[in-house]
Amino acid sequence: MISLNTSTTLETIDLHRQIHQQGVMVVDDSSMHRYSAHLCLKAFGVSRVYEAANGRLALDQLAQMEETPAVMLLDLEMPVMDGIEVLQQLALLPNKPAVVLASSSDEVLISAVATMAEALGVSLLGAFRKPVNPVDLADALTKYSIGVSAEEILSTQKPASADAAQLSLAIDQAQIQVHYQPKVDLESLQIAGVEALARWQNAKSEWISPAVFIPLAEEHGLIGALTLSVLEQVLQDMNEWWEQGQYIPVAINLSAKSLAEFNLANEIIQRVIRQGIPAHYITFEITESALVVDLPAALATISRLRLKGFGISIDDYGTGFSSMQQLSRFPFSELKIDRSFIQGAPERQYMRNILKSAIELGHRLGISTVAEGVETEAELHLLKSLGCKQAQGFLLARPMSGRDLMSWVDQDLQRKLAICRTSSSG
């Protein structure tokens, strides 16, 4: 499972305390692979290492243990119970280890199983072909602290709910505020723009997820009012930025129901003209799924906005069912690549090939490519090497208010651009 050529430079890697406290379980039918993984983990300072020769034995051990191991190194091809079956069983457990997959199978299959594991709710730290390089294993294990922190935060938060009347009042009183996530141009190494994101904090100071209030707005005919409320805030913020000499383009999301509203394009155009913002500074992001709800209405709204000079971006590209057909039908100026095609691409050739194809498609069509959800320097370096135009994600900046954005530009932008420069030379 692990290459026996362990590097002494990895002996001092900083692993999460739970890995040391709870240990790691190695599940592999090869005694040699279990032994090499054991040696590697010992070199990392992990003293508690458990072993199982197949999936059934591993699950039996877990059932008898007082404390679940923090991580499981899991082979896929095993007798009695294979790794896929193990993942399905782990998903049913209230306390389950994070998983590092290792397999002799081809990368396409490994990638498919990795996607399955994440869809099941298993915390996946990495997926590799055997033998796993100690450096790759170390990188995977160091991700454990990130996964644990996210789970601990989510487990303590109860999602807030809302009804249509509350949402309507919130829109009328401008309680739904706009936050902005910056995008960086990977060629010029400058800020390329920001994406506007709606954020709702109710009277109880509870944050209500967009996954709750966006569908609610669509269902009750409030999505048009919500869209225009967001647009008004964006235009006000843009004017304030312009007074400070910051001419930052903004991307705004349009939902499927918005596209179907007959007069929405007129409302948008009139408001932008009234605020004196040139149309080419605003891009509307539209998901693939929105394009098939009402094709004639979508074509009319998008074409009118494009005719007036607004940018049109196909959001979450690749997650729909007819991407090529949509690109041929609509006048897009930007292709936004979904996070699911970026995560894991530095480690998996199969994913790199898909990512490369999406970027090259944008180049051939003469439209800008934007990678969203960039979280690691390895992902950033890969995107630059493949010629992706822009990047957006937590590595560069989290969403923030319009006022905080100006502080970020003044205080943090150069530091983030330095990461991009390092990635280009690394």
Sine and cosine of phi, psi and omega as CSV:
sin_phi,cos_phi,sin_psi,cos_psi,sin_omega,cos_omega
0.00,0.00,-0.68,0.74,-0.01,-1.00
-0.90,-0.44,0.65,-0.76,0.10,-0.99
-0.88,0.48,0.71,-0.71,-0.03,-1.00
-0.95,0.31,-0.21,0.98,-0.01,-1.00
-0.99,0.15,0.94,0.34,-0.01,-1.00
-0.97,0.24,0.65,-0.76,-0.05,-1.00
-1.00,-0.05,0.74,-0.68,-0.01,-1.00
-0.91,0.41,-0.33,0.94,-0.01,-1.00
-0.94,0.33,-0.22,0.98,-0.02,-1.00
-1.00,-0.07,-0.03,1.00,-0.11,-0.99
-0.92,0.39,-0.38,0.92,-0.08,-1.00
-0.96,-0.29,0.37,0.93,0.00,-1.00
-0.89,0.45,0.56,-0.83,-0.09,-1.00
-1.00,-0.06,0.98,-0.21,0.01,-1.00
-0.99,-0.16,0.43,-0.90,0.02,-1.00
-0.87,0.50,0.59,-0.81,-0.07,-1.00
-0.86,0.51,-0.49,0.87,-0.02,-1.00
-0.93,0.38,-0.47,0.88,0.07,-1.00
-0.91,0.41,-0.67,0.74,0.03,-1.00
-0.94,0.34,-0.60,0.80,-0.05,-1.00
-0.97,0.25,-0.67,0.74,-0.11,-0.99
-0.98,-0.18,-0.33,0.94,0.07,-1.00
1.00,0.09,-0.08,-1.00,-0.04,-1.00
-0.75,-0.66,0.67,-0.75,0.08,-1.00
-0.96,-0.28,0.77,-0.64,0.03,-1.00
-0.97,-0.26,0.88,-0.48,-0.04,-1.00
-0.90,-0.44,0.95,-0.31,-0.08,-1.00
-0.33,-0.94,0.68,-0.74,-0.01,-1.00
-0.98,0.20,-0.17,0.99,0.04,-1.00
-1.00,-0.04,0.87,-0.49,0.01,-1.00
-0.90,0.43,-0.54,0.84,0.02,-1.00
-0.92,0.40,-0.67,0.74,0.01,-1.00
-0.93,0.38,-0.60,0.80,0.05,-1.00
-0.91,0.42,-0.64,0.76,-0.02,-1.00
-0.91,0.42,-0.69,0.72,-0.02,-1.00
-0.92,0.39,-0.61,0.79,0.05,-1.00
-0.91,0.41,-0.63,0.77,0.03,-1.00
-0.87,0.49,-0.72,0.70,0.01,-1.00
-0.88,0.48,-0.67,0.74,-0.03,-1.00
-0.91,0.43,-0.69,0.72,0.01,-1.00
-0.90,0.43,-0.63,0.78,0.06,-1.00
-0.88,0.48,-0.64,0.77,0.03,-1.00
-0.90,0.44,-0.47,0.88,0.04,-1.00
-0.99,0.16,-0.07,1.00,-0.01,-1.00
1.00,-0.03,0.19,0.98,0.03,-1.00
-1.00,0.05,0.93,-0.36,-0.07,-1.00
-1.00,0.04,-0.48,0.88,-0.01,-1.00
-0.99,-0.10,0.97,-0.23,0.01,-1.00
-0.81,-0.59,0.85,-0.52,0.01,-1.00
-0.95,-0.31,0.47,-0.88,-0.06,-1.00
-0.76,-0.65,0.53,-0.85,0.10,-1.00
-0.55,-0.84,0.65,-0.76,-0.10,-1.00
-1.00,0.05,-0.17,0.98,0.08,-1.00
-0.35,-0.94,0.12,-0.99,-0.08,-1.00
-0.91,0.42,-0.63,0.78,0.00,-1.00
-0.89,0.46,-0.69,0.72,0.03,-1.00
-0.90,0.44,-0.61,0.80,0.00,-1.00
-0.90,0.44,-0.71,0.70,0.00,-1.00
-0.92,0.39,-0.59,0.81,0.06,-1.00
-0.89,0.45,-0.66,0.75,0.04,-1.00
-0.89,0.45,-0.71,0.71,-0.01,-1.00
-0.86,0.52,-0.63,0.78,-0.03,-1.00
-0.91,0.40,-0.44,0.90,-0.05,-1.00
-0.99,-0.11,-0.17,0.99,-0.07,-1.00
-1.00,0.08,0.66,-0.75,0.05,-1.00
-0.95,0.32,-0.55,0.83,-0.02,-1.00
-0.78,-0.62,0.82,-0.57,-0.03,-1.00
-0.94,0.35,0.71,-0.71,0.09,-1.00
-0.83,0.56,0.54,-0.84,-0.03,-1.00
-0.92,0.38,-0.60,0.80,-0.09,-1.00
-0.70,-0.72,0.56,-0.83,0.13,-0.99
-0.87,-0.50,0.83,-0.56,0.16,-0.99
-1.00,0.01,0.93,-0.38,-0.23,-0.97
-0.88,-0.48,0.84,-0.54,0.14,-0.99
-0.98,0.19,0.41,-0.91,0.03,-1.00
-0.99,-0.11,-0.70,0.71,-0.05,-1.00
-1.00,0.00,0.96,-0.27,0.01,-1.00
-0.56,-0.83,0.49,-0.87,0.09,-1.00
-0.96,0.27,0.18,-0.98,0.03,-1.00
0.93,0.36,-0.88,0.48,0.06,-1.00
-0.55,-0.83,0.86,-0.51,-0.05,-1.00
-0.99,0.14,0.10,-1.00,-0.08,-1.00
-0.91,0.42,-0.51,0.86,0.02,-1.00
-0.91,0.41,-0.69,0.73,0.05,-1.00
-0.89,0.45,-0.61,0.79,0.03,-1.00
-0.88,0.48,-0.71,0.70,0.01,-1.00
-0.87,0.50,-0.65,0.76,0.02,-1.00
-0.90,0.44,-0.61,0.79,0.02,-1.00
-0.96,0.27,-0.61,0.79,0.02,-1.00
-0.87,0.49,-0.60,0.80,-0.04,-1.00
-0.88,0.48,-0.38,0.92,-0.03,-1.00
-1.00,0.06,-0.19,0.98,-0.08,-1.00
-0.99,0.12,0.63,-0.77,0.05,-1.00
-0.92,0.38,-0.59,0.81,0.06,-1.00
-0.88,-0.48,0.93,-0.37,-0.05,-1.00
-0.78,-0.62,0.53,-0.85,0.03,-1.00
-0.96,0.27,0.40,-0.92,0.24,-0.97
-0.94,0.35,0.36,-0.93,-0.15,-0.99
-0.79,-0.62,0.65,-0.76,0.22,-0.97
-0.89,-0.45,0.87,-0.50,-0.01,-1.00
-1.00,0.02,0.62,-0.78,0.10,-1.00
-0.65,-0.76,0.72,-0.70,-0.06,-1.00
-0.41,-0.91,0.44,-0.90,0.11,-0.99
-1.00,0.00,-0.01,1.00,-0.01,-1.00
-0.95,0.32,0.14,-0.99,0.02,-1.00
-0.95,0.30,0.32,-0.95,-0.11,-0.99
-0.91,0.41,-0.49,0.87,0.01,-1.00
-0.89,0.45,-0.71,0.71,0.02,-1.00
-0.92,0.40,-0.70,0.72,0.02,-1.00
-0.86,0.51,-0.67,0.74,0.02,-1.00
-0.90,0.44,-0.63,0.77,0.01,-1.00
-0.90,0.43,-0.67,0.74,0.02,-1.00
-0.92,0.39,-0.62,0.79,0.04,-1.00
-0.88,0.48,-0.68,0.74,0.04,-1.00
-0.89,0.46,-0.66,0.75,0.03,-1.00
-0.88,0.48,-0.70,0.72,-0.02,-1.00
-0.87,0.50,-0.72,0.70,0.00,-1.00
-0.91,0.41,-0.60,0.80,0.03,-1.00
-0.92,0.39,-0.48,0.87,0.04,-1.00
-0.98,0.21,-0.16,0.99,-0.01,-1.00
1.00,-0.02,0.22,0.98,0.06,-1.00
-0.99,0.14,0.71,-0.70,0.03,-1.00
-0.97,0.25,0.96,-0.27,-0.06,-1.00
-0.99,-0.14,0.87,-0.50,-0.03,-1.00
-1.00,-0.04,-0.38,0.92,-0.02,-1.00
0.02,-1.00,0.37,-0.93,0.04,-1.00
-0.61,-0.79,0.87,-0.49,-0.17,-0.99
-0.70,-0.72,0.38,-0.93,0.17,-0.99
-0.99,0.10,0.55,-0.83,0.07,-1.00
-0.97,0.24,0.50,-0.87,-0.18,0.98
-0.97,0.25,0.62,-0.79,-0.02,-1.00
-0.97,0.24,0.77,-0.64,0.06,-1.00
-0.93,0.36,0.70,-0.71,0.03,-1.00
-0.82,0.57,-0.56,0.83,0.03,-1.00
-0.90,0.43,-0.66,0.75,0.03,-1.00
-0.91,0.42,-0.66,0.75,0.02,-1.00
-0.90,0.44,-0.67,0.74,0.02,-1.00
-0.88,0.48,-0.70,0.71,0.02,-1.00
-0.87,0.49,-0.65,0.76,-0.01,-1.00
-0.91,0.43,-0.71,0.71,-0.03,-1.00
-0.91,0.41,-0.56,0.83,0.00,-1.00
-0.94,0.33,-0.26,0.96,0.06,-1.00
-0.97,0.23,-0.22,0.98,-0.08,-1.00
-0.86,0.52,-0.63,0.78,-0.03,-1.00
-0.89,0.45,-0.58,0.82,0.02,-1.00
-0.91,0.42,-0.72,0.69,-0.01,-1.00
-0.90,0.44,-0.68,0.74,-0.02,-1.00
-0.90,0.43,-0.69,0.72,-0.02,-1.00
-0.87,0.49,-0.68,0.73,0.00,-1.00
-0.90,0.43,-0.68,0.74,-0.01,-1.00
-0.92,0.40,-0.66,0.75,0.00,-1.00
-0.89,0.46,-0.64,0.77,0.01,-1.00
-0.92,0.39,-0.72,0.69,-0.05,-1.00
-0.91,0.41,-0.57,0.82,-0.05,-1.00
-0.93,0.37,-0.36,0.93,-0.03,-1.00
-0.99,-0.11,-0.05,1.00,-0.05,-1.00
-0.94,-0.35,0.78,-0.63,0.10,-0.99
-0.99,-0.14,0.84,-0.54,-0.04,-1.00
-0.84,0.54,0.75,-0.67,0.02,-1.00
-0.99,0.17,0.54,-0.84,-0.01,-1.00
-0.92,-0.40,0.16,-0.99,0.01,-1.00
-0.36,-0.93,0.32,-0.95,0.09,-1.00
-0.88,-0.47,0.07,-1.00,-0.10,-1.00
-0.90,0.44,-0.61,0.79,-0.01,-1.00
-0.90,0.43,-0.67,0.74,0.04,-1.00
-0.90,0.43,-0.65,0.76,0.00,-1.00
-0.92,0.40,-0.68,0.73,0.01,-1.00
-0.87,0.50,-0.68,0.73,0.03,-1.00
-0.90,0.43,-0.65,0.76,-0.01,-1.00
-0.89,0.45,-0.61,0.79,0.03,-1.00
-0.93,0.37,-0.71,0.70,-0.02,-1.00
-0.88,0.48,-0.60,0.80,-0.06,-1.00
-1.00,-0.08,0.15,0.99,0.03,-1.00
0.83,0.56,0.61,0.79,0.06,-1.00
-0.97,0.25,-0.40,0.92,0.01,-1.00
-0.99,0.11,0.94,-0.34,-0.09,-1.00
-0.99,-0.11,0.35,-0.94,0.00,-1.00
-0.97,-0.24,0.78,-0.62,0.16,-0.99
-0.93,-0.36,0.35,-0.94,-0.10,-1.00
-0.79,-0.62,0.73,-0.69,0.10,-0.99
-0.93,-0.36,0.87,-0.50,-0.06,-1.00
-0.92,0.39,0.47,-0.88,0.15,-0.99
-0.87,-0.49,0.63,-0.77,-0.04,-1.00
-0.92,-0.40,0.71,-0.71,0.08,-1.00
-0.98,0.19,0.89,-0.45,-0.09,-1.00
-0.98,0.20,-0.16,0.99,0.04,-1.00
-1.00,-0.09,-0.79,0.62,-0.03,-1.00
-1.00,0.08,-0.21,0.98,-0.05,-1.00
0.82,0.58,0.80,0.60,0.08,-1.00
-0.70,-0.71,0.26,-0.97,0.10,-0.99
-0.92,0.39,0.77,-0.63,-0.08,-1.00
-0.99,-0.12,-0.31,0.95,-0.03,-1.00
0.45,-0.89,-0.20,-0.98,0.02,-1.00
-0.62,-0.79,0.42,-0.91,0.14,-0.99
-0.97,-0.23,0.76,-0.65,0.02,-1.00
-1.00,0.08,0.77,-0.63,-0.05,-1.00
-0.79,-0.61,0.78,-0.63,-0.02,-1.00
-0.98,0.22,0.72,-0.69,0.01,-1.00
-0.74,-0.67,0.76,-0.65,-0.06,-1.00
-0.85,-0.53,0.89,-0.45,0.12,-0.99
-0.92,-0.38,0.89,-0.46,-0.10,-0.99
-0.98,0.19,-0.08,-1.00,-0.07,-1.00
-0.90,0.43,-0.36,0.93,0.03,-1.00
-1.00,-0.01,0.17,0.99,-0.04,-1.00
0.90,0.43,0.40,0.91,0.08,-1.00
-1.00,-0.04,0.68,-0.74,0.05,-1.00
-1.00,0.05,0.84,-0.54,0.01,-1.00
-0.99,-0.15,0.82,-0.57,-0.10,-1.00
-0.91,0.41,0.62,-0.79,0.12,-0.99
-0.84,0.54,-0.47,0.88,0.05,-1.00
-0.90,0.43,-0.29,0.96,0.05,-1.00
-1.00,-0.08,-0.79,0.62,-0.16,-0.99
-1.00,0.09,-0.37,0.93,0.06,-1.00
-0.93,0.37,-0.79,0.62,0.06,-1.00
-0.87,0.49,-0.56,0.83,0.04,-1.00
-0.89,0.46,-0.68,0.73,0.03,-1.00
-0.90,0.43,-0.64,0.77,0.01,-1.00
-0.91,0.41,-0.66,0.75,-0.07,-1.00
-0.93,0.38,-0.56,0.83,-0.12,-0.99
-0.95,-0.31,0.33,0.94,0.10,-0.99
0.94,0.33,0.45,0.90,-0.04,-1.00
-0.96,-0.29,-0.01,1.00,-0.13,-0.99
-0.93,0.38,-0.56,0.83,0.03,-1.00
-0.90,0.43,-0.71,0.71,0.02,-1.00
-0.90,0.44,-0.63,0.78,0.02,-1.00
-0.91,0.42,-0.69,0.72,0.01,-1.00
-0.87,0.49,-0.71,0.71,-0.02,-1.00
-0.94,0.35,-0.55,0.83,0.07,-1.00
-0.90,0.44,-0.70,0.72,0.05,-1.00
-0.89,0.46,-0.70,0.72,-0.01,-1.00
-0.87,0.50,-0.70,0.72,0.00,-1.00
-0.87,0.50,-0.68,0.73,0.02,-1.00
-0.90,0.43,-0.65,0.76,0.01,-1.00
-0.88,0.48,-0.71,0.70,-0.03,-1.00
-0.90,0.44,-0.64,0.77,0.06,-1.00
-0.90,0.44,-0.70,0.72,0.02,-1.00
-0.90,0.44,-0.66,0.75,-0.01,-1.00
-0.88,0.48,-0.66,0.76,0.04,-1.00
-0.89,0.45,-0.63,0.78,0.04,-1.00
-0.91,0.40,-0.65,0.76,0.04,-1.00
-0.90,0.43,-0.65,0.76,-0.02,-1.00
-0.89,0.45,-0.59,0.81,0.05,-1.00
-0.89,0.45,-0.43,0.91,0.04,-1.00
-1.00,-0.09,0.13,0.99,0.04,-1.00
0.99,0.14,0.26,0.96,-0.01,-1.00
-0.95,-0.31,0.97,-0.24,-0.03,-1.00
-0.99,-0.13,0.99,0.11,-0.15,-0.99
-0.97,-0.26,0.86,-0.51,0.06,-1.00
-0.92,0.40,0.46,-0.89,-0.03,-1.00
-0.78,-0.63,0.66,-0.75,0.11,-0.99
-0.95,-0.30,0.71,-0.71,-0.04,-1.00
-0.81,-0.58,0.70,-0.72,-0.01,-1.00
-0.99,0.16,0.67,-0.74,0.13,-0.99
-0.89,-0.45,0.76,-0.65,-0.01,-1.00
-1.00,0.07,0.17,-0.99,0.01,-1.00
-0.87,0.49,-0.69,0.73,-0.02,-1.00
-0.92,0.39,-0.53,0.85,0.05,-1.00
-0.88,0.47,-0.68,0.73,-0.03,-1.00
-0.89,0.46,-0.47,0.88,-0.05,-1.00
-0.99,0.11,-0.16,0.99,-0.01,-1.00
-0.99,0.17,0.85,-0.52,-0.19,-0.98
-0.85,0.53,-0.67,0.74,-0.16,-0.99
-0.99,-0.13,0.06,1.00,-0.11,-0.99
-0.88,0.47,-0.68,0.73,-0.02,-1.00
-0.85,0.52,-0.68,0.73,0.03,-1.00
-0.88,0.48,-0.70,0.71,0.00,-1.00
-0.87,0.49,-0.68,0.73,0.00,-1.00
-0.90,0.45,-0.77,0.64,-0.04,-1.00
-0.86,0.51,-0.71,0.70,-0.03,-1.00
-0.89,0.45,-0.67,0.74,-0.01,-1.00
-0.92,0.40,-0.65,0.76,0.00,-1.00
-0.92,0.40,-0.67,0.74,0.04,-1.00
-0.88,0.47,-0.68,0.73,-0.03,-1.00
-0.89,0.46,-0.57,0.82,0.00,-1.00
-1.00,0.09,-0.15,0.99,0.07,-1.00
0.97,0.26,0.40,0.92,0.03,-1.00
-1.00,-0.07,0.81,-0.59,0.06,-1.00
-0.87,0.50,0.68,-0.73,-0.10,-0.99
-0.87,0.50,-0.53,0.85,-0.09,-1.00
-0.95,0.31,-0.10,0.99,0.09,-1.00
-1.00,0.08,-0.05,1.00,-0.04,-1.00
-0.84,-0.55,0.76,-0.65,0.07,-1.00
-0.87,-0.49,0.66,-0.75,0.06,-1.00
-0.97,-0.26,0.82,-0.58,-0.01,-1.00
-1.00,-0.09,0.76,-0.65,-0.07,-1.00
-0.76,-0.65,0.81,-0.59,0.01,-1.00
-0.97,0.26,0.41,-0.91,0.00,-1.00
-0.85,0.52,-0.64,0.77,-0.05,-1.00
-0.89,0.46,-0.48,0.88,-0.01,-1.00
-0.94,0.35,-0.35,0.94,-0.12,-0.99
-0.99,0.17,-0.20,0.98,-0.06,-1.00
-0.95,-0.32,0.04,1.00,-0.01,-1.00
-0.95,0.32,-0.79,0.61,0.03,-1.00
-0.57,-0.82,1.00,0.01,-0.15,-0.99
-0.86,0.52,-0.76,0.65,0.00,-1.00
-0.87,0.50,-0.69,0.73,0.00,-1.00
-0.91,0.41,-0.65,0.76,0.01,-1.00
-0.89,0.45,-0.69,0.72,0.02,-1.00
-0.89,0.46,-0.64,0.77,-0.01,-1.00
-0.91,0.41,-0.75,0.66,-0.03,-1.00
-0.90,0.44,-0.74,0.67,-0.04,-1.00
-0.90,0.43,-0.69,0.73,-0.03,-1.00
-0.91,0.42,-0.63,0.78,0.01,-1.00
-0.91,0.42,-0.69,0.73,0.01,-1.00
-0.90,0.43,-0.65,0.76,0.00,-1.00
-0.92,0.39,-0.60,0.80,0.00,-1.00
-0.88,0.47,-0.56,0.83,0.00,-1.00
-0.99,0.13,-0.05,1.00,0.09,-1.00
0.96,-0.27,-0.01,1.00,0.03,-1.00
-0.96,0.28,0.51,-0.86,0.13,-0.99
-0.99,0.17,0.50,-0.87,0.05,-1.00
-0.78,-0.63,0.85,-0.53,-0.04,-1.00
-0.91,-0.41,0.69,-0.73,0.14,-0.99
-1.00,0.03,0.92,-0.38,-0.13,-0.99
-1.00,0.04,0.45,-0.89,0.04,-1.00
0.80,0.60,0.67,0.74,-0.07,-1.00
-0.84,0.55,0.71,-0.71,0.04,-1.00
0.99,-0.16,-0.19,0.98,-0.03,-1.00
-1.00,-0.04,-0.18,0.98,0.03,-1.00
-1.00,0.00,-0.17,-0.99,-0.11,-0.99
-0.96,-0.28,-0.18,0.98,-0.07,-1.00
-0.56,-0.83,0.83,0.56,-0.11,-0.99
-0.86,0.52,-0.72,0.69,-0.04,-1.00
-0.89,0.46,-0.64,0.77,0.02,-1.00
-0.90,0.44,-0.65,0.76,0.01,-1.00
-0.91,0.42,-0.65,0.76,0.01,-1.00
-0.90,0.45,-0.53,0.85,0.00,-1.00
-0.98,0.21,-0.39,0.92,-0.08,-1.00
-1.00,0.00,-0.56,0.83,-0.20,-0.98
-0.93,-0.37,0.52,-0.86,-0.04,-1.00
-0.99,0.11,0.92,0.39,-0.03,-1.00
-0.97,0.26,0.55,-0.84,0.08,-1.00
-0.92,-0.39,-0.09,1.00,-0.07,-1.00
-0.47,-0.88,0.58,-0.81,0.05,-1.00
-0.86,-0.50,0.88,-0.47,-0.06,-1.00
-0.97,-0.25,0.89,-0.46,-0.12,-0.99
-1.00,0.04,0.78,-0.62,-0.08,-1.00
-0.93,0.37,0.52,-0.86,0.01,-1.00
-0.81,0.58,-0.54,0.84,-0.07,-1.00
-0.89,0.45,-0.37,0.93,0.03,-1.00
-1.00,-0.04,-0.14,0.99,-0.01,-1.00
-0.99,-0.17,-0.65,0.76,0.00,-1.00
-0.90,0.44,0.83,-0.56,0.02,-1.00
1.00,0.02,-0.21,0.98,-0.03,-1.00
-0.89,0.46,-0.60,0.80,0.03,-1.00
-0.87,0.48,-0.46,0.89,-0.05,-1.00
-0.99,-0.13,-0.35,0.94,-0.14,-0.99
-0.87,-0.49,0.88,-0.48,-0.01,-1.00
-0.87,0.49,-0.62,0.79,0.01,-1.00
-0.85,0.52,-0.72,0.69,0.01,-1.00
-0.93,0.36,-0.59,0.81,0.04,-1.00
-0.88,0.47,-0.63,0.77,-0.01,-1.00
-0.90,0.43,-0.65,0.76,0.02,-1.00
-0.92,0.40,-0.71,0.71,0.01,-1.00
-0.87,0.48,-0.69,0.72,0.02,-1.00
-0.87,0.49,-0.65,0.76,-0.01,-1.00
-0.90,0.43,-0.66,0.75,0.00,-1.00
-0.90,0.44,-0.68,0.73,0.00,-1.00
-0.91,0.41,-0.69,0.72,0.02,-1.00
-0.90,0.43,-0.56,0.83,0.05,-1.00
-0.88,0.47,-0.70,0.72,0.05,-1.00
-0.86,0.51,-0.68,0.73,0.01,-1.00
-0.88,0.48,-0.70,0.72,-0.05,-1.00
-0.92,0.39,-0.53,0.85,0.01,-1.00
-0.99,0.11,-0.14,0.99,0.01,-1.00
0.96,0.27,0.45,0.90,0.02,-1.00
-0.87,-0.49,0.41,-0.91,-0.05,-1.00
-0.95,0.30,0.57,-0.82,0.07,-1.00
-0.93,-0.36,0.73,-0.68,-0.01,-1.00
-0.82,-0.57,0.81,-0.59,0.05,-1.00
-0.99,-0.12,0.83,-0.56,-0.01,-1.00
-0.95,-0.30,0.45,-0.89,0.03,-1.00
0.98,0.18,0.47,0.88,0.01,-1.00
-0.97,0.26,0.85,-0.53,-0.10,-0.99
-0.84,-0.54,-0.23,0.97,-0.03,-1.00
-0.75,-0.66,0.39,-0.92,0.03,-1.00
-0.92,0.39,-0.51,0.86,0.04,-1.00
-0.89,0.45,-0.65,0.76,0.05,-1.00
-0.91,0.41,-0.67,0.74,0.00,-1.00
-0.89,0.45,-0.70,0.72,0.01,-1.00
-0.88,0.48,-0.69,0.73,0.00,-1.00
-0.89,0.45,-0.70,0.72,-0.01,-1.00
-0.88,0.48,-0.66,0.75,0.04,-1.00
-0.90,0.44,-0.67,0.74,-0.05,-1.00
-0.92,0.39,-0.46,0.89,0.00,-1.00
-1.00,0.02,-0.08,1.00,0.06,-1.00
1.00,0.04,0.35,0.94,0.06,-1.00
-0.92,0.40,0.67,-0.75,-0.12,-0.99
-0.97,0.25,-0.73,0.68,-0.10,-1.00
-0.71,-0.70,0.37,-0.93,0.03,-1.00
-0.68,-0.73,0.51,-0.86,-0.01,-1.00
-0.55,-0.84,0.66,-0.75,0.03,-1.00
0.31,-0.95,0.07,-1.00,-0.08,-1.00
-0.89,0.46,-0.44,0.90,0.05,-1.00
-0.86,0.50,-0.58,0.82,-0.05,-1.00
-1.00,-0.06,-0.71,0.70,0.01,-1.00
-0.10,-1.00,0.54,-0.84,0.13,-0.99
-1.00,-0.02,0.30,-0.95,0.05,-1.00
-0.86,0.52,0.58,-0.81,-0.06,-1.00
-0.51,-0.86,0.26,-0.97,0.03,-1.00
-0.93,0.36,0.24,-0.97,0.02,-1.00
-0.87,0.49,-0.64,0.77,0.02,-1.00
-0.92,0.39,-0.67,0.74,0.02,-1.00
-0.91,0.41,-0.49,0.87,0.02,-1.00
-0.87,0.48,-0.65,0.76,0.01,-1.00
-0.91,0.42,-0.60,0.80,0.06,-1.00
-0.92,0.40,-0.64,0.77,0.03,-1.00
-0.89,0.46,-0.68,0.73,0.02,-1.00
-0.87,0.49,-0.66,0.75,-0.04,-1.00
-0.96,0.27,-0.60,0.80,-0.19,-0.98
-0.95,-0.32,-0.55,0.83,-0.15,-0.99
-0.92,-0.40,-0.33,0.94,-0.11,-0.99
-0.84,0.54,-0.73,0.69,-0.05,-1.00
-0.89,0.45,-0.58,0.82,0.03,-1.00
-0.92,0.39,-0.63,0.78,0.03,-1.00
-0.94,0.34,-0.61,0.79,0.06,-1.00
-0.91,0.42,-0.50,0.86,0.05,-1.00
-0.89,0.45,-0.58,0.82,0.06,-1.00
-0.89,0.45,-0.65,0.76,0.03,-1.00
-0.90,0.43,-0.64,0.77,0.02,-1.00
-0.91,0.42,-0.67,0.74,0.03,-1.00
-0.88,0.47,-0.65,0.76,0.00,-1.00
-0.91,0.42,-0.54,0.84,-0.03,-1.00
-0.96,0.29,-0.40,0.92,-0.03,-1.00
-0.96,-0.27,-0.12,0.99,-0.12,-0.99
-0.98,0.17,0.00,0.00,0.00,0.00
